[in-house]
Amino acid sequence: MRRRRATAGLLALAVLTGCAGTPGAPAPASPAPATPADPVRIAVGPTGQTAVLAHVYAGRLREAGFDARVVETGTGRADYLAALERGDVDLVADYSGNLYLHLRGRAPVGSATPAPTGSAGPSPTPTPEDGGLAEDLSELLGLGEERADDDDVLSGVRDVLPEGLRALEPAPAENTVAVVVTRATAVEHELDDLEDLGPVCDELALGTDLDFAGRSYGPEGLEDAYECVPGRFVPFGDQEELVDALLGDRVQAAAVFTASPAIEDNALVVLADPLNNFVPQRVVPVGAEELPDAAVDVVDGVSAQIDTDDLVLMTRMTTARDPYTPEEAARYWLEGGDDT
């Protein structure tokens, strides 16, 4: 019964997601390691998305002949980074901006998806007393007034990782904060990016999470980068309520995460951020230096296939009313969306 339910549910998901992403493009055959190797242990990471990714990496590594296992080390960065340093695990997927901020002692941006323990929605995150996140990021990276882009952050991560750890190739996938509007609002005001939003910003109410006002990429960043001062900031403690308010025109723009299924489900328009106001958040695996090169090659190959639409699909599956486990979602992706 479980298998029949899973098959029907996954076929429905395939219809819902349409062209969103390329789940599980078959990987080229990889030779098995020439000699038996120690198990590759992969931590679940900070969110439901990284838990799915852990199982995706494990699946591909097993196909290549490795003994790969997913292990629980806690969802806090301090926990799984310590496990990496101790040698208890060999690999974890994280988000570049949050990882860099953590390593430099700054509070990360709230999670966009439930952690593997099932906590719902973004949780409030303390804001550093000495400034907001985007400002801190640029200052920590030594960029002065220039705002950090993906390459800056990834380079920063590589520079500050503890000894014995290394950042592997990042995935194209990202899950960063973005301002979205309905298609009707985009057409009415001719909006493609945040530069377009600036001149009409005072006519709109912007819905946000509870932390947005205290971060420099929030009111401060929008005004500084785009001369955007919304008529009102309206905070919400729940992403579903925020999206409902946007669809009901109680707010005309909303700050959400780019891997939220709500964007696709409601045909929302993501306004581009050409001046890099928001903290970049690319998926980046972090591994132990002792991880065999053959295993690194497999992980890099998998990462190259994972884009933001794949994160949307993984989020949809693991947060549905009848959710799939991270392992089931990973298996679906690995099999190319065909549950055979």
Protein Blocks (a to p, Z undefined) as FASTA:
>chain_A
ZZmmmmmmmmmmmmmnmmnojehiacddddddfbdcddddddebjbfklmmmmmmmmmmm
mmnopacddddebjafklmmmmmmnopambdcddfklmmmmmnopacdddfbdcfkopac
jadddddfkbcfklmmmmmnonojaccdfklmmmmmmmmgcehiacddddfbdcdddddd
dfklmmmnopabfmlmmmmmmmpccdddfklmmpcklmmmmmmmnopacfbdcddfbfkl
mmmmmmnopafbdcddfklfklmmnopacdddfkomaacddddddddfklcfklmmmmmm
mmmmpcfklmmmmmmmmmgfbdcdfklmmmmmmnnopaZZ
